[in-house]
Structures are given as C-alpha cells and as structure tokens.
Amino acid sequence: MKNLSVAILLTCAASTPAGTSSLEFNCANAEAMERMMSAMHRPSTGDVDRDYVSTMTPHHVGAIEMAQLELRYGRNEQLRRMAQEIIVTQKQEIEAMSIAINTGPAK
C-alpha cells in the first residue's frame, strides 16, 4: 500500500499544474481510495461483529469522501443527488453500526 501512496502523490504532484477539475478529482479520489483501503486492513480481533464494523466503517467513510468529490466536481444532477443520498445514508449506517456494536448482546 505504501508504494501506491507514493505513486499517487507523484502522479498528482506532477499533474497539478494542469489544474483541470477532472485531474483534481482523479487525484483526490485516488487518495480517498488509498485511505479507505489502508484503514480497512485491520488485524482480526476474533469477534466477527467487531471485525465487521471495524472494516465496514472505513468503507462507508470512503464512500462518503467519494460522494463529496462528486458534489465538488460532478455536473450530472442525477449523480449529484445520488451522492448526497449516499452521504446521508452512509453516515446513518456508521452511527447505527457504532450503536449496535456498543449496545448489542455480549458474547
């Protein structure tokens, strides 16, 4: 993963002078994906429920970050509405998972 981070930074740094919104989107999206994938790699705790929540939460955060990029750079109104819905629902799901894992039945 570290090599990918370096490649992303080098590609984005080399491309920054162009300043196109497409290029900015691609760099920011790649960075969001890298953060998400890195955060999803966690050692197993032996508790399936906790492991599920600990990997799904960064997955949802990544979806929120990517949806925010669509709102910033995208022009298609249908996709922008979908991105806004994704932000709302993913935040709700993160909260619901956090509540469930902290108040669910003990094993």
DRENDO-1510 file (C-alpha; in Angstrom, 1 decimal, always signed):
<recs>
REC; n; res; u; v; w
REC; 1; MET; +0.0; +0.0; +0.0 .
REC; 2; LYS; +2.8; +2.4; +0.7 .
REC; 3; ASN; +4.1; +2.1; -2.8 .
REC; 4; LEU; +0.6; +3.0; -4.1 .
REC; 5; SER; +0.6; +6.1; -1.8 .
REC; 6; VAL; +3.9; +7.3; -3.2 .
REC; 7; ALA; +2.7; +6.6; -6.8 .
REC; 8; ILE; -0.5; +8.6; -6.1 .
REC; 9; LEU; +1.4; +11.6; -4.7 .
REC; 10; LEU; +4.0; +11.6; -7.5 .
REC; 11; THR; +1.3; +11.4; -10.2 .
REC; 12; CYS; -0.8; +14.2; -8.6 .
REC; 13; ALA; +2.2; +16.4; -7.9 .
REC; 14; ALA; +3.4; +16.0; -11.5 .
REC; 15; SER; +0.0; +16.8; -12.8 .
REC; 16; THR; -1.0; +19.6; -10.6 .
REC; 17; PRO; +0.0; +22.5; -13.0 .
REC; 18; ALA; -2.7; +21.4; -15.4 .
REC; 19; GLY; -5.3; +22.2; -12.7 .
REC; 20; THR; -8.2; +20.6; -14.5 .
REC; 21; SER; -11.2; +19.6; -12.3 .
REC; 22; SER; -11.0; +16.1; -13.8 .
REC; 23; LEU; -7.4; +15.7; -12.8 .
REC; 24; GLU; -8.1; +17.2; -9.3 .
REC; 25; PHE; -11.0; +14.8; -9.0 .
REC; 26; ASN; -8.9; +11.8; -10.0 .
REC; 27; CYS; -6.1; +12.7; -7.6 .
REC; 28; ALA; -8.5; +13.3; -4.7 .
REC; 29; ASN; -10.4; +10.1; -5.5 .
REC; 30; ALA; -7.3; +8.0; -5.6 .
REC; 31; GLU; -6.2; +9.5; -2.2 .
REC; 32; ALA; -9.7; +8.7; -0.7 .
REC; 33; MET; -9.5; +5.1; -2.0 .
REC; 34; GLU; -6.0; +4.7; -0.6 .
REC; 35; ARG; -7.1; +6.0; +2.9 .
REC; 36; MET; -10.1; +3.7; +2.8 .
REC; 37; MET; -8.2; +0.6; +1.7 .
REC; 38; SER; -5.5; +1.2; +4.3 .
REC; 39; ALA; -8.0; +1.8; +7.1 .
REC; 40; MET; -9.8; -1.4; +6.2 .
REC; 41; HIS; -6.7; -3.6; +6.8 .
REC; 42; ARG; -7.0; -4.4; +10.4 .
REC; 43; PRO; -5.9; -7.5; +12.4 .
REC; 44; SER; -8.8; -9.8; +13.4 .
REC; 45; THR; -10.0; -9.5; +16.9 .
REC; 46; GLY; -11.7; -12.9; +16.9 .
REC; 47; ASP; -15.0; -11.1; +17.3 .
REC; 48; VAL; -16.8; -11.3; +13.9 .
REC; 49; ASP; -19.2; -8.4; +14.8 .
REC; 50; ARG; -16.4; -6.1; +15.8 .
REC; 51; ASP; -14.2; -7.0; +12.8 .
REC; 52; TYR; -17.2; -6.4; +10.5 .
REC; 53; VAL; -17.8; -2.9; +12.0 .
REC; 54; SER; -14.1; -2.1; +12.0 .
REC; 55; THR; -13.8; -2.8; +8.3 .
REC; 56; MET; -17.2; -1.5; +7.2 .
REC; 57; THR; -16.8; +1.8; +8.9 .
REC; 58; PRO; -13.8; +3.0; +6.8 .
REC; 59; HIS; -15.5; +1.5; +3.8 .
REC; 60; HIS; -18.5; +3.8; +4.5 .
REC; 61; VAL; -16.2; +6.8; +5.2 .
REC; 62; GLY; -14.6; +6.2; +1.8 .
REC; 63; ALA; -17.9; +6.2; +0.1 .
REC; 64; ILE; -18.8; +9.5; +1.9 .
REC; 65; GLU; -15.5; +11.0; +0.7 .
REC; 66; MET; -16.0; +9.9; -2.8 .
REC; 67; ALA; -19.6; +11.2; -2.8 .
REC; 68; GLN; -18.3; +14.6; -1.6 .
REC; 69; LEU; -15.9; +14.6; -4.5 .
REC; 70; GLU; -18.9; +14.1; -6.9 .
REC; 71; LEU; -20.6; +17.0; -5.3 .
REC; 72; ARG; -17.5; +19.1; -5.7 .
REC; 73; TYR; -16.5; +18.2; -9.2 .
REC; 74; GLY; -19.5; +16.4; -10.8 .
REC; 75; ARG; -22.0; +18.1; -13.1 .
REC; 76; ASN; -24.7; +15.4; -13.6 .
REC; 77; GLU; -27.6; +16.4; -11.4 .
REC; 78; GLN; -28.9; +12.8; -11.0 .
REC; 79; LEU; -25.5; +11.6; -9.8 .
REC; 80; ARG; -25.1; +14.6; -7.5 .
REC; 81; ARG; -28.5; +13.8; -5.9 .
REC; 82; MET; -27.3; +10.2; -5.5 .
REC; 83; ALA; -24.1; +11.3; -4.0 .
REC; 84; GLN; -26.0; +13.4; -1.4 .
REC; 85; GLU; -28.1; +10.4; -0.5 .
REC; 86; ILE; -25.0; +8.3; -0.2 .
REC; 87; ILE; -23.6; +10.8; +2.3 .
REC; 88; VAL; -26.7; +10.8; +4.4 .
REC; 89; THR; -27.3; +7.0; +4.4 .
REC; 90; GLN; -23.6; +6.1; +5.0 .
REC; 91; LYS; -23.4; +8.4; +7.9 .
REC; 92; GLN; -26.6; +6.9; +9.3 .
REC; 93; GLU; -25.2; +3.4; +8.8 .
REC; 94; ILE; -21.9; +4.3; +10.5 .
REC; 95; GLU; -23.9; +5.6; +13.5 .
REC; 96; ALA; -26.2; +2.5; +13.6 .
REC; 97; MET; -23.2; +0.1; +13.5 .
REC; 98; SER; -21.5; +2.0; +16.2 .
REC; 99; ILE; -24.6; +1.8; +18.4 .
REC; 100; ALA; -25.2; -1.8; +17.6 .
REC; 101; ILE; -21.6; -2.9; +18.4 .
REC; 102; ASN; -21.6; -0.9; +21.7 .
REC; 103; THR; -25.0; -1.9; +22.9 .
REC; 104; GLY; -25.5; -5.3; +21.3 .
REC; 105; PRO; -25.7; -8.6; +23.3 .
REC; 106; ALA; -22.4; -9.6; +24.9 .
REC; 107; LYS; -20.8; -12.8; +23.8 .
</recs>
